[in-house]
């Protein structure tokens, strides 16, 4: 697919070798473990180097930014901070000021750190003899920044302030006041808001990240398959909360993290709709129940987000009733309709409206609330609906889809089930997908097309 200059890929063609298909384990099959912690850090450091060298300069020039300031204090870090520093950095040091100055195509983007370290040589720690010996994280640090800016005299100075996007709003009010006082009138007149710069830096994924991310998805699929099996569930005894905490414990045992509390919902013939989709109410799982889980893990500063469905076989049953199967097929069809319409240059709101129109024409009763994913679970980039806003999302839904981004394809379909006397069944699905540098959508691993069975 041809892309406009606005969406010209910022990643090299050679990196696509990391996108090759691999032999993928089936649901429940033991996945390969992630590398040991030290090796993980080495891999993450390489990702950081590539992002700073390959992605950031292109974005600064695309948005006309001469200098970008990322300023934060310990435990009050900018949302973009941890995507700009080494994996061994766990907080800003007192105050850390990262300065990115574009010296042009030939010399590239200069990266300087005022406070904190060099991040493995990826930044130059900026010092000056004139302020040496003075404290370097209070007024002395602001004086040092002013001197640096005076020397480079940038045409624009971008800071992270936004009313719309949290990822672009990391400069605290106190730090902004101190910065404005330090800059003086000349430089203050050149300050601009860098809304799209941090947003797109966070949104764009390196193809080199995909093999690790695929391993993470294999772990997620395997854990869900085990959770929705007799290994964990004994009908008439196990509660949905037992399954939730089993998932949490397994993730902890593997040295991973969850980025949100997992949920397990129980739907059952004859249950009141108000209690059908409860996430927190303890419900004893019975034969004939339909199960749903929402589950995500965090590793190597990446996040996953997955929703799968399960079914508890009744005595004598060997398969899922046809009406319940059909409900899952409807959500699969809605996934297809959505991904067919996700193309670079379209806004999230445009994709949403187009998909919902196609869904209605196909006779599906559903909703779409897909979001970007990556450095954050609900990641930077265009929203394609919210569960409670199917008419579009002002601002956040107006962003345009870009190549080299990842999405959680999150949606739901409802269908009446003949075997339940026409009672409605809700099927929520979520699976992570990739938009490659050519704008083509594909699953990171694979999607669910059959229910997990508790036999």
C-alpha positions in Angstrom: 0.0 0.0 0.0 1.3 3.4 -0.9 1.5 5.8 2.0 1.5 9.6 1.9 4.5 11.6 3.1 2.6 12.3 6.3 2.8 8.6 7.0 6.1 7.7 5.4 7.5 4.8 7.4 10.2 5.7 9.9 11.5 2.2 10.1 13.9 0.3 7.8 12.8 -2.4 5.4 15.4 -4.7 6.7 13.7 -4.7 10.1 10.8 -6.6 8.5 12.8 -9.8 8.8 11.6 -9.8 12.4 8.0 -10.1 11.2 8.4 -13.6 9.7 5.9 -16.2 10.7 6.9 -18.7 13.3 5.6 -22.1 14.4 3.1 -21.0 17.0 2.0 -23.1 19.9 -1.7 -24.0 20.2 -3.9 -22.8 23.1 -2.6 -24.4 26.3 0.7 -25.6 24.9 3.7 -24.6 27.0 5.2 -21.4 25.6 8.9 -20.6 25.5 10.0 -18.4 28.5 11.2 -14.9 28.1 15.0 -14.4 28.2 16.7 -14.0 31.6 16.5 -10.6 33.2 20.0 -9.5 32.2 19.4 -10.4 28.6 16.0 -8.7 28.6 17.7 -5.4 29.7 20.3 -5.8 26.8 17.4 -6.3 24.3 15.5 -3.3 25.7 18.7 -1.1 25.5 19.0 -2.0 21.8 15.3 -1.1 21.3 16.0 2.3 23.0 19.0 3.0 20.8 17.0 2.2 17.6 14.1 4.4 18.7 16.3 7.3 19.5 18.3 7.0 16.3 15.6 5.8 13.9 12.3 7.1 15.1 12.8 10.3 17.0 14.8 12.4 14.4 12.1 11.8 11.8 9.3 12.8 14.1 11.1 16.0 15.2 11.5 17.1 11.6 8.0 16.0 10.7 6.6 18.3 13.4 9.0 21.2 13.0 10.6 20.8 16.4 14.2 22.2 16.8 14.5 21.4 20.5 12.4 19.1 22.7 12.5 19.3 26.5 11.3 16.4 28.7 11.5 17.6 32.3 10.4 15.6 35.3 11.2 15.0 39.0 11.6 11.8 40.9 8.3 9.9 41.2 6.5 12.5 39.0 7.8 11.3 35.7 6.5 12.3 32.3 4.5 9.5 30.6 7.1 9.4 27.8 10.1 9.4 30.2 10.4 5.6 30.6 10.4 5.2 26.8 13.4 7.5 26.5 15.7 6.0 29.2 17.4 2.7 29.8 15.6 -0.3 31.3 17.8 0.0 34.4 16.4 3.5 35.1 13.5 3.3 37.5 12.9 7.0 38.3 14.1 10.4 37.4 17.0 11.5 39.6 15.8 14.4 41.8 15.1 16.3 38.6 16.0 14.9 35.1 15.9 17.2 32.1 16.3 15.4 28.7 17.2 17.8 25.9 16.9 16.8 22.2 18.4 19.3 19.7 18.2 18.8 16.0 21.5 19.8 14.3 20.3 18.9 10.9 20.4 15.8 8.7 24.2 15.6 8.6 24.9 15.9 12.3 21.6 14.4 13.6 19.8 14.9 16.9 21.9 15.8 19.9 20.8 14.1 23.1 21.7 15.6 26.4 20.9 14.8 30.0 20.9 17.4 32.8 20.5 15.3 35.9 20.6 11.5 35.7 23.2 9.5 33.8 24.1 8.8 30.2 21.8 5.9 29.8 24.5 3.6 28.6 26.2 6.3 26.5 23.0 7.2 24.6 23.0 10.7 26.1 25.8 13.2 26.8 25.7 14.3 30.4 25.8 18.1 30.1 28.1 19.9 32.6 29.7 23.3 32.6 32.7 24.6 34.7 30.9 27.9 35.4 28.2 26.2 37.4 30.4 23.3 38.7 30.4 23.2 42.5 26.9 24.8 42.7 24.0 22.5 43.4 22.9 21.1 40.0 19.3 20.1 40.6 17.7 23.3 41.9 18.4 26.8 40.6 21.8 25.7 39.3 20.1 23.2 37.0 17.8 25.8 35.5 20.8 28.1 35.0 22.6 25.2 33.2 19.5 24.7 31.0 19.4 28.3 30.1 23.1 28.3 29.2 22.6 25.3 26.9 19.6 26.9 25.2 21.5 30.2 24.8 24.4 28.3 23.1 22.2 26.4 20.6 19.6 29.1 20.0 16.8 26.8 18.8 14.0 28.2 16.5 11.4 26.2 18.5 11.4 24.8 22.0 8.8 22.0 22.4 7.3 21.1 25.8 4.8 18.4 26.8 1.5 20.2 27.4 -1.9 19.0 26.1 -5.5 19.4 27.1 -6.4 16.3 25.0 -3.7 13.7 25.2 -2.3 12.5 28.6 0.8 11.2 26.9 1.6 14.7 25.7 0.9 16.4 29.1 3.8 15.3 31.2 5.2 18.8 32.2 3.9 19.5 35.7 2.7 23.0 36.5 5.5 23.6 39.0 8.2 22.6 36.5 6.5 24.7 33.8 6.6 27.8 36.0 10.3 27.3 36.8 11.1 26.7 33.2 9.4 29.9 32.0 11.3 31.9 34.6 14.5 30.4 33.5 14.0 30.9 29.8 13.4 34.6 29.7 11.3 36.5 27.1 13.4 35.7 24.0 13.3 31.9 24.4 9.8 31.9 25.9 8.4 33.3 22.7 9.7 30.2 20.9 8.0 27.7 23.1 5.5 25.4 21.4 3.3 22.5 22.6 4.7 19.2 21.3 1.4 17.2 21.3 2.1 14.9 18.4 5.8 14.3 19.0 5.6 12.3 22.3 2.3 10.8 21.2 3.8 9.4 17.9 7.1 8.4 19.5 5.2 6.3 22.0 2.9 4.9 19.4 5.4 3.8 16.7 6.6 0.2 17.3 9.9 -1.3 16.2 9.6 -4.5 14.2 12.5 -5.7 16.3 10.1 -5.7 19.3 7.7 -8.2 17.7 9.4 -11.5 18.4 9.4 -10.8 22.2 5.8 -9.5 22.0 4.7 -12.6 20.3 6.3 -14.7 23.1 4.3 -12.6 25.6 1.1 -13.4 23.7 2.0 -17.1 23.7 2.3 -16.9 27.5 -1.1 -15.1 27.7 -2.9 -17.6 25.5 -1.4 -20.5 27.4 -2.4 -19.2 30.8 -6.0 -18.5 29.6 -6.3 -22.0 28.2 -5.1 -23.5 31.5 -7.4 -21.2 33.5 -10.4 -22.2 31.4 -9.8 -26.0 31.9 -10.3 -28.6 34.6 -6.8 -27.8 35.8 -8.3 -24.8 37.5 -12.1 -25.1 37.4 -14.1 -27.7 39.1 -17.8 -27.0 38.2 -19.9 -26.4 41.3 -16.9 -25.5 43.4 -14.6 -23.0 41.7 -15.6 -19.3 41.7 -14.7 -16.7 39.0 -12.5 -15.0 41.6 -10.6 -18.2 42.2 -9.7 -18.1 38.5 -8.7 -14.4 38.6 -6.3 -15.0 41.5 -4.9 -18.2 39.9 -4.0 -16.0 36.9 -2.5 -13.4 39.1 -0.4 -16.0 41.0 0.8 -17.6 37.8 2.0 -14.3 36.4 3.8 -13.5 39.6 5.4 -17.0 39.7 6.8 -16.3 36.2 8.4 -13.1 37.2 6.0 -11.0 35.1 3.4 -8.4 36.0 -0.2 -7.6 35.3 -1.0 -4.1 34.2 -4.6 -4.3 35.4 -6.6 -6.7 37.6 -7.8 -9.6 35.5 -11.6 -10.3 35.4 -13.6 -13.4 34.8 -17.3 -13.0 34.0 -19.9 -15.7 34.1 -23.0 -15.8 31.9 -25.7 -18.5 32.5 -29.1 -19.4 31.2 -31.7 -17.8 33.4 -29.5 -15.4 35.2 -30.6 -11.8 35.4 -28.9 -9.6 32.8 -27.8 -7.1 35.5 -25.7 -9.8 37.2 -24.6 -11.5 34.0 -21.5 -9.5 33.4 -20.4 -8.8 37.0 -16.6 -8.8 37.3 -16.3 -8.5 41.1 -19.2 -10.6 42.4 -18.0 -14.1 43.4 -19.9 -16.6 41.3 -19.6 -20.3 41.5 -19.0 -21.7 38.1 -21.5 -24.3 37.0 -21.9 -26.7 34.0 -23.4 -24.9 31.0 -21.8 -21.5 31.9 -20.2 -19.2 29.4 -17.0 -17.6 30.7 -15.2 -14.5 29.7 -11.8 -13.2 30.8 -10.0 -9.9 30.3 -6.3 -10.4 31.0 -3.1 -8.5 30.3 0.6 -8.9 31.3 3.5 -6.5 31.4 7.1 -7.4 30.6 10.1 -5.5 29.3 8.0 -2.3 29.4 5.5 -3.8 27.0 1.9 -4.6 27.7 -0.6 -7.1 26.3 -4.4 -7.1 26.4 -6.5 -10.2 25.6 -10.2 -11.2 26.0 -11.2 -14.8 25.4 -14.4 -16.9 25.9 -14.8 -20.3 27.6 -17.6 -22.8 27.9 -18.2 -25.4 30.7 -19.6 -28.5 29.1 -22.8 -30.0 30.6 -23.0 -33.7 31.5 -23.2 -35.6 28.2 -22.1 -32.7 26.1 -19.0 -33.0 23.9 -19.2 -29.6 22.2 -20.5 -26.1 22.5 -24.2 -25.6 21.6 -24.7 -24.2 18.1 -26.3 -20.9 19.2 -23.4 -20.2 21.6 -20.9 -21.0 18.8 -22.8 -18.6 16.5 -22.4 -15.7 19.0 -18.6 -16.2 18.8 -18.7 -16.3 15.0 -20.5 -12.9 15.0 -17.7 -11.3 17.0 -15.1 -12.9 14.7 -16.9 -11.4 11.7 -16.9 -8.0 13.5 -13.1 -8.3 13.9 -12.8 -8.8 10.1 -15.0 -5.8 9.3 -12.9 -3.6 11.6 -9.5 -4.7 10.5 -10.5 -4.4 6.8 -11.1 -0.7 7.5 -8.0 0.1 9.5 -5.7 1.9 7.1 -3.0 4.6 7.5 -4.3 8.1 7.1 -7.8 7.3 8.4 -8.9 8.7 11.8 -10.1 6.5 14.6 -13.6 8.1 14.3 -13.7 7.5 10.6 -12.8 3.8 11.0 -15.4 3.4 13.8 -18.3 4.9 11.8 -17.4 2.8 8.7 -17.2 -0.4 10.8 -20.4 0.2 12.6 -22.2 0.8 9.3 -20.8 -2.4 7.9 -21.7 -4.2 11.1 -25.3 -3.0 10.9 -25.5 -4.1 7.2 -24.3 -7.6 8.3 -27.0 -7.9 10.9 -24.6 -8.0 13.8 -25.5 -6.4 17.2 -22.2 -5.2 18.5 -19.9 -2.4 19.6 -16.2 -1.5 18.9 -13.8 0.0 21.4 -10.3 -0.7 20.0 -7.2 1.1 21.3 -3.5 1.3 20.6 -1.1 -0.8 22.8 2.6 -1.1 23.5 4.6 1.0 26.0 1.2 1.5 27.8 -1.8 -0.9 27.9 -4.2 1.8 26.7 -1.5 3.2 24.5 -0.8 6.4 22.6 -2.6 6.9 19.3 -6.1 6.9 17.8 -9.0 5.5 19.7 -11.5 3.6 17.6 -14.6 4.0 19.9 -15.1 3.6 23.6 -17.5 1.1 25.1 -19.8 4.0 26.2 -19.1 6.2 23.2 -20.0 4.6 19.9 -20.7 7.9 18.2 -16.9 8.7 18.1 -14.4 10.2 20.5 -13.6 13.9 20.0 -9.9 14.6 20.0 -8.5 11.2 20.8 -10.5 9.6 18.0 -9.5 12.2 15.5 -5.9 11.0 15.4 -4.9 9.3 12.2 -3.7 5.7 12.0 0.0 5.3 11.2 2.1 2.4 9.9 4.3 0.5 12.4 1.7 0.6 15.2 0.0 -2.0 17.4 -3.6 -2.2 18.4 -5.8 -4.2 20.8 -8.7 -5.2 18.6 -11.3 -4.9 21.3 -15.1 -5.3 20.6 -18.2 -7.2 21.5 -21.2 -8.8 19.8 -24.5 -9.8 21.3 -26.7 -12.7 20.0 -29.9 -14.5 21.2 -29.2 -18.1 21.9 -32.0 -20.6 20.9 -30.7 -23.2 23.4 -31.2 -20.5 26.1 -34.8 -19.8 25.0 -33.7 -16.7 23.1 -31.7 -15.2 26.0 -29.0 -12.8 24.9 -25.3 -13.8 25.1 -22.6 -11.2 25.2 -19.3 -12.2 23.6 -16.3 -9.9 24.2 -13.1 -10.4 22.3 -9.8 -8.7 22.4 -6.6 -9.6 20.5 -3.5 -7.7 19.8 -2.7 -6.9 16.2 0.0 -5.2 14.1 -0.2 -2.5 11.4 3.1 -3.0 9.5 5.1 -0.4 7.6 2.9 -1.0 4.5 -0.3 -0.5 6.4 -1.3 -4.1 6.5 -3.1 -5.5 9.5 -2.3 -8.9 11.0 -2.6 -10.7 14.3 0.4 -10.7 16.6 -0.3 -14.4 17.3 -3.8 -15.6 16.4 -7.3 -14.9 17.4 -9.8 -17.1 19.2 -12.3 -18.8 16.9 -13.4 -21.7 19.2 -14.3 -21.6 22.9 -11.9 -22.9 25.5 -13.6 -26.0 27.0 -13.9 -27.0 30.6 -14.7 -30.7 30.2 
